[in-house]
Amino acid sequence: MTILVVDDSAMMRSMVRSAIQAYGSTTAEIIEARDGEEAFQILRSRSIELLLVDWNMPRLDGVALVQRVRASGWKSPIVMVTSVHDPAKALEAARAGVSDYVTKPFQMLDLWNRISKFIT
Amino acid sequence: MTDDATAELERLRAALRKADDERLDALDELERLQSQHDVLENVLFGLEAEHEQARRVIEETQRELSASYERLSRLKAQQDEMLASLSEGLLDIGPDGLVGPNHSRAALELLGRETVAGIHFAELFPTTPRTAAQIREFIDVAINSEYASAEMIAAINPLREVDVEDARGRRTLSVRFNRFLSGGTRHLLVVISDRSTEQKLAAEIQERTRERLASIERAHAMLMAPPATVRDVAQQASSLAASLSHGLASKRRDELQVAAHAVKGDARAIGLEAVAGLMERLEDLLDRDAPHDVIKSMAEALDAEIDTDLALLDRLTALRETGTGRQANAILAVLAACAAREAEATGTLVDVKWSSELDASLDNELFQLLRSALVALVRNAVAHGAEPAEKRRLRGKPDVLCIQVAFKRADDEVVIVVRDDGRGVDWESLRREVVRRGFLRSDEAATLTRDDLEELLFADGMSTHDGVDASAGRGLGLAIVRQIAKQLHGQVVLESEHEVFTEVTLRVAADRLRRSLGRDDRQLTRKIS
């Protein structure tokens, strides 16, 4: 399967990548994008089975990306990985079409436990 | 005449023929009518049969109908009884957010309402408009979101813990939501439980733990400091308290402040934290020119604290004078403190029980080693043994995790046993973990014996615990203990039954204890070496 990790921080992208590779699938292909705009272009050009997305990003933020992606008819799971802790904000993410929500900072194992159900 | 007669005869004959014909006609008619009657009779009979059948069908249907009514009302009664007997509030929310007609009696009691059916769920909680809007939106998302997972629903649930206050009093409710389909539409099954008692219990235990922790830490600090010094500092603090309660006129405030500062430093250095804390507050009060009665009550608190400390010191001194020195009991005291601290940090409730049959004193090196081993074991017990109270209740265990630490004496050995009644080792999950971590192939893992698996638990980095934190769960705890056992030429054995208990036994030869004490027991030492 192919997983797209969207975060403007290179460190966060590599942490998410390590969590997936350390605990889970070693065969999954992981590709990265630095913001929502770049992610949306990638989603249009190739097939992705799981989207992991940060909230605060330049150009196009996480929730806006999720809204745009869902509006385009994309139905695969989306996990929001974010430092936004406000429950009202989490509700906003759910309304936008997020499948699950993980807050930063996270332990790699915790992140894996939350996303593993979406990984085949 | 003959002609007349002949004619008359002829007429009569004709009349006779006609009468005969008429008779035949009448017979024909009779026959026709007869057969018509037969047909009608047949028809009638058929109708009667049909009618009879219809009647039977109707009767049967009626019987069936009343049977199913009976069944239905029996089921309804059962359901009502079930709903009534539930201690948890149960209700369902339809696609429009309105509460459905069926609910448990407890739901009404918990929510403090006469009725809930037909009301929007968000209106059942006395909240601010902002949170009401949030609940409304949450319900909408929980029912209608095409993508949100069950975990996501749980994470955004604004009613995970909610305080309700009304005429029936104040209580803390926990509300959980589960999605289900009914008649092709999405519904939410809502489970409401009262967490007040649980919370009260937790607070009580935490308070008890804190108290115990404070007294243990105080004892530990005093064990480490020379008794004369402790007495000296207590004396200073006591005379300071005396001059405070006799009025400030006898001494100037700045002098008292300097004295308080000095006592604070000394008290902290020897571990009299409570005295040091009181001194700090005193310094502050003097600095702010606090009124005399405030300072006087502070002096009283200080006196009480010093009395407690001195009483404890007397007990400890008596213990020392019996020649046992730094006892195993002191280690256990430190451990109980450590477990309580550990538990508090993780939000787990722990009941530590300890016993000791050991009267040999321990030297410092050995003390440190055993301490590290025990700290690791107790941490392990908390990290791996902790389960939610509901789960423990299901297994017939008391709500709070019990850790028993025992020092035993057996022949030439000192035995340390740490046993908890927690969730135990899930051996099968360990087997899977080995494969998942890539240590073994699954066919290799399948052949591992219980001994092999136990061995694995002691290996660095192996753990079946799914949460890793700073103190335990990294699978290093047992590795540390094994390392220490090795250093002491001892043995460590683990026994566990999944969901019942875990027990780790550390055995150290008693001569190792004596040798490290450097006591004058040369004969024995020689015999062994």
Interface residues (C-beta under 8 A of the other chain):
Chain A: R70 K75 P77 I78 P87 A88 A90 L91 A94 R95 G97 V98 S99 D100 Y101 Q107 L109 D110 N113 R114 K117
Chain B: Q134 E137 F138 V141 S145 E146 Y147 A148 S149 E151 M152 I153 A155 I156 P158 D466 G467 V468 D469
